[in-house]
Amino acid sequence: DYGTTFLCGAVGATMMFLAGVSLRWLLPIVGLAVSGFALLVYLDPVRIRRVTSFLDVEANANDSAYQLWQGMLAFGVGGVDGVGLGKGRQQMHFLPEAHTDFIFSVIGEELGLIFSLGIVACFLALFVLVAWRLREAPNLYLFLIGSGAILVIALQAVINVGVVTGSMPTKGMSLPFISYGGSNLMVTFVLIGLILNVFRSWGGPVLSRSREL
């Protein structure tokens, strides 16, 4: 699962940076990892086909980019106000995985651009508020736990919205709190629980700046 691998790698690299690892050590590792990841994608016919179809969605609308094309059509049909809850054409199963990976397209079609932007604003507000609160963490351990948890949620949301809107190659990634699926919802709630528990565990001084490794 390349999408999950990318997510874990991005979260891990960001946490290493937040922990104070020097960029002279971190950048070569990240560069090597990205190069290896790109090579794996290039050698995999299925993955490289997704990338090429993403670069020209309209030309592949009836083939490898069918799902993405239908998702983009849903946004176009919905417009600003949407066609109404439960009245979208994607209810007729034109869009594969409409209830999981591409649920954001269904929201855009039925509830419109304004509601879709509201969801994006909610994710952004959650990230900003948690990040702002984590500035007061009394130690690095609690800071990294909270940072890792909110990064997993935020990056999942960014990847899902990016894929659905055609800004990233198609990859199955659930939208936290919204996509259908018990396991994803359970993991998301566990991450929120970790964040809340971190907030309850302190009342001390502001986190001091980490030393360079």
Secondary structure, 3 states (H helix, E strand, C coil): CHHHHHHHHHHHHHHHHHCCCCHHHHHHHHHHHHHHHHHHHHHCHHHHHHHHHHHCCHHHCCCCCHHHHHHHHHHHHHCCCCCCCCCCHHHHCCCCCCCCCCHHHHHHHHHHHHHHHHHHHHHHHHHHHHHHHHCCCCCHHHHHHHHHHHHHHHHHHHHHHHHHCCCCCCCCCCCCCCCCCHHHHHHHHHHHHHHHHHHHCCCCCCCCCCCCC
